Amino acid sequence: MNLRNLVPALALAAVTAAPAMAADAVPAVSFNGWVDTILAIGDNDADDSALTAKDEESASIRFTAQASLKANWKVTDALSAKVNLWFDPGSEGLNMREAYFAWAINDTVTWSMGKYIDHIGWLSAEPTGLYTVNNSLIGYLETYGNDVIGTSIKVAPKDSPFSGEFHITNGYYTASDALNGGPSDNRENTDLGFGLDLILALGDKATLNLEFAYDMASDQNAGALPNTANLGGDVFLVGFNATVTPVKPLLIGAEIQYVTAGQGEDAAGADLGEDIDRIQGLLLANYAIEGASIPMSVTGMVQYVTIDNGGLEDEARIGAAVALLTNPLGSSNFGLNFELGIFDESDVGGVTGADDNGFVLAMEGLVTF
């Protein structure tokens, strides 16, 4: 389950995991999206490089921009579809992150198929679902995996606190599995990914989520190099997260995940190395400041990651962030957010003494429509 509850200070229009079923005449098409702009100032332990003339050790100041345009349409009362296009100058300009249909077979069961953002994790894939600005130590850069192409069955009995989804996909941890075409050379032609997402909603006070994902073979985390006779290892993830609202202004989020990844085997069937095991977690609190002239909320988040690098040095990462989220124009479609994040990483990649620490100060302008 990826968090889709938005920052209380912004109250932006929620983007759900499936298209909304409008009550007006069919066919009906609606559009929504966002523009996310960030100014980030940061510094880390990077050393000067002999390959460049610039001062690699100095702090950096950079602007970034992303945008999303979504089209949702209702084909019949039971069938809807969605396309989600991301525009990112840093990734060849255009990325189709979602393109799927959802068929409500009855009031309880929905069948979907196509490309979609996977079910793994508490953190949202989209900035409109985040309480912080800077990239996370966990999440979509790491063990949340990639977008997927596959099918799912969602079971959500009416008036029941329980719901669940079962997924069959091309895979979770090889980026090419979210593209059309055959599997990579490091996967068998019949290798697939399987996922399970179980949710217990306790009214408006808490949501508990248990997740599983299994990828039969993956390029990521594998000792095998691409385009060789080696096969990537399998990956298994189990995670638990919770969202709790003890009082109206306060939201608490927590997550813990365990991931184990094989490093693959060569053409003779010999293992290329020990499994890589990873445990990671986060704790977040968001408090909406009531009565302020400008709607705002404050967020604090701590993350910790430990990695057993399969015989190499164990790796540890810790990060902390504090963010101020504001709605200065009184419009629910514009947020001006600020964040200070610090991080400390030791023995990166299993290399003794390969440490990295630093800070990032960011300002974000986020607009939705």
N, C-alpha and C positions, 0 to 999 in steps of 0.2 A: 504494500500500500504506500503510494507516494502522497505525502501530505498535500491536501488541497484546501485546507482552511487558511485564510489569508490573514495578514497582519490586522489586528483590530483597529489600528489607527487609520488604515486606508479604506477598509471595507470595499475593496475592488470586486468587480463581478467575478464570481468563481468560475473556473474552467474545470468541469468535471471530467472524469476518465472516460465517460461515454457521452455522446451528443444528447442535448436536452430534447425531450419530446414535446414539441409545442402543441397547443390545443387548437391552433387555427387551421385553415384549410390546407390540404396537401395538394401538390408538393410545396414545401416552404423552405427557403434557404435563408440562413442568417450568417453574418460575418462578425468576428471579433478578433482581438489580438492585442499586442503590446509593443512598445518601444522602450528599450532599456539602455541607458547611457551611463557610463561610469568614468570618473576621474580617480585614478589610484596612484598613490605615492608610496613607495616601498623600498626596503633595503634588506639584503641577506648577506650570507658569508661568501658570495661568489668571488673567486680569485681572478686576477687579470689573466687574459689569454694571450698567448703569443701569436694567435691567428688573427687577432683584430687589433686595430690601433686605438680603440676607445678604452676608457677607464671602466673595466668591468666591475670594479669594486665599489663604484659610486652608486648612490641611490637612483631609482628610476621614477620618472613621471610620465604616465601614459593615459590617453583617453581610449575607451573602447565603446562600441555600440553594437547592439543586436536588436532584431525585431522578429515578430511572429505574426503571421496572417492565417487565420483559421476560417474554413468554410464548413458549416454544419447544415445538413439538409435532411428533412423528413420526407421519405419516399412514400411510406404508408403510415398508418397508426402504429404498426409494429416494427417497421424497418427504418433505420436512419444510417447516415454515413458521415464521415468527417475526414477532412484533409487539413494538416497542420504544416505550414511551410515556415522554416526558420531562415532568416537572412543574417548571415554572419560574415563580415569581411575577413575573419581569421580562418574560415574553413571553406574556401572556394565559393563563397557567396551565397549559395542556396542549398538547403538541406530539407528534404521531405521527411519529417520526423514521424508523421502519422498519416495513414491512408487506410481506413478500414470501414467495414459496415458492422452494425449491431442490430441483431434481430431479436426482439422480445417475443419469444415463443409463447410465453404466457406471463402471468403476473409474478412468477417466481424465477423463471429461467431465461437468460439472455445468452445468445450465441454470437460471438464476434470472430472476424477473421480479417487479416491484413497486416499492415505495419503499425506498430504502436509503441509507446514508451512502456518499458517493462514494469512489473509490479513491485520490484525490490526497493525496500528502504522507506525511511520516514521523511527524508528531505525531498522536497519537490524538485522536479527537473526544470521547472519554469520559474523565473524571478518573481512572478506574481504570487507564488506559493511559498516564498522564502521569508524568513524573519531576519536574515543577515544579508550582507552585500557581497563579501569576498568569497572566493572559491573555498570549498570545504576540504578538510583533510580526507574525508570519506565522501561518499556520494558518487555522482556521475563521472568524476575523473578516475574513480577507482573501482571498488567492489560492487557498486550498484549495477555494473554491467553496461551493455549497450542497448540502443533501441533494438527491437526484435521484429521479425516477421513470423506470424504463426496464427494460432487460433486459440480461443478460450471459451470456457463455459462458466458463466456466473450464476450462482444460485443465491437468491436473496428473498426468502419467504416473507410475505407481508406480515407486519406487526411482530416480527421476530428480531431479537437483538443479534442473531447470528447471520453471517453471510460468508460466502467463499467463492474463489475462482480457481479453476484448473487450467493450466496453459501447456500447450505443445508448440515449440518454436524451432526455428532453424538452429538456435543456440543463443547463449547469453553473453559469452565472453570472447567472441571473435567478431570484430567490427564488420567484416565482409558478410556475415550471416544476415545482416540487416539490409543487404543489397541484393538485387535480382542476380541470378547466375548460380553456378555450381559452387560447392563448398571449397574452401581453401585446400591446398595440397597437404596440409597437416591434419585434415579431418577425413574420416571415411565418408563415403557418399550417403550413408544412412545414419550418420551421427545426428542427434537431435538434442534439444533442451527441454526440460520439464519443470514446471513451476506450480506452486500451490500457495494461495493467499487466504488466510482465515482471519475473520474480523469479528470481534464482539463489541457492540456498541452499548454502553451503559447510560442510556439517556443522553443528556447534554453535558454530563459530568466527566465521562471518560470513554476512550476507545482503545481497545487492546488488539494487537495485530501480531499474528504468528506467520512467518514466511519461510518458504523453502524454494530452492532453485538447484537444479542439477544439469550440468552441461557435460555431454558424453566425451567431448574432446574440445580443446581450445588452444588457439595460438597464444593467447595471453597467459602469462605465468609459466609457459612451457619452456623447457630447455631447448626444444627443437627450434632451429632457425627456419624462417619461411622458405618455401620452395626447395626443401630437401626431402630425403626419404623418411625423415623422422615424423612421428605422430605426436600431436599435442596431448597433454594429460587431461584427465577429467577434472571438473570443478564442482564442489558441493558447498552450498551456503544454507545456513539456518539463522534466522534472525527473529528478534522480538522487539516490538516498539509499543509505546503507549503515549497517548495524549490525554492529559488530565486538566480539567478546569475546576479547581476547588472553589474559587469565587470568581465572579464575573470579570473583573479586570485582569486576572492572572491566568495564564496558560503555561503548562509545563509539558515539555516533550522529552522523551528518553528513548534510547535505542541501544541494543547490543547485538552484534553479529559475530558468527564464527564462520570462517571460510577455509577450506582446504583445497589445494590445487596440486595435481600431479604435474611433474615436469616432462612427461611424455616418455616415449620409447623409440628406439631406433628400428631400422628395418628388420633386424634380427629378433626384435621383441624384448631387448634388454632395456631396463629402466635407465633414464638419463640422469637421475638424481633423486634425492629425497623429496617428499611432498613439502610444499610451502604452506604453512598454517598461519592464519591471521585472525586476531581478535580485535574488535574495534567497538567503540561506543561513544555516545554523546549525551549530554544533559543540557537542556535549554529552558530558559524561563523568559516569558514575554509579559510585560505589565503595561496595560493601557492607563495613561494618566488622565483621569476623569476631571472635568471642570477646567481644563486648560483652554486658553483662547485659541490656540492652534491644536487640533487633534494630534496626539502623538503617543507613541509607546516606546518603552525601553526594553531591549533584549540583551541577555547575557548567555553565552554558550561556551561550553568546554568540551573538547573532543580528545580522545586518546586512542592510539593505535599501537599494537605490538605485533611484530611479524617474525616468525621463525623461518628463516630463509633457507631451509633445507640443507643444513650442514655448514652454511656460512654464518657470519656474525648475526645475532638477533638485532632487529631494528625496532626503534621506538619513536613515536611521533606524538607530540602534544600540541594542541592549539587552543587559544582562548580568544573570544571576541566580545565586544560590547557595541551595541548599535542603537542609534536614535532614529526612529521612523516617524516622519511627520507628513501632514496633509495641509500645507500652508495656504492653499487657495480655497479651501473649503470644498473642493471637488473630490469626489470619491475616485476619480480617474487619474489623479496625479499624486505621486509620492516623492518627497525629497528626503533622502535617507543618508545617514552618516555612520561610519563604522571604523573602529580601531581593532585590528587583529594582530596577534603575535603568534609565532610558531617556533618550535624547537624540535629538530629531528636529529637523531643520532644513528651512526653506522648505516647510512642510507644505502640500500641495495645490498646489505650484508657485508659492506666494506668497512673494516675497522678504521675508526677515525674520520670517516666521511660524514661529518656533521654539517648541519645547516640550521641556522636560526635567523629570525628577523621579524620585521613588522610590515603591515600594510595599513595605510590610512586611505579611506575611500569616501567619495561622495557620489550618490546615485540619484539620477532623475528617471523615474519610472512612470510611463503613461500607458493607460489602457483605453480601449474603445470597444 
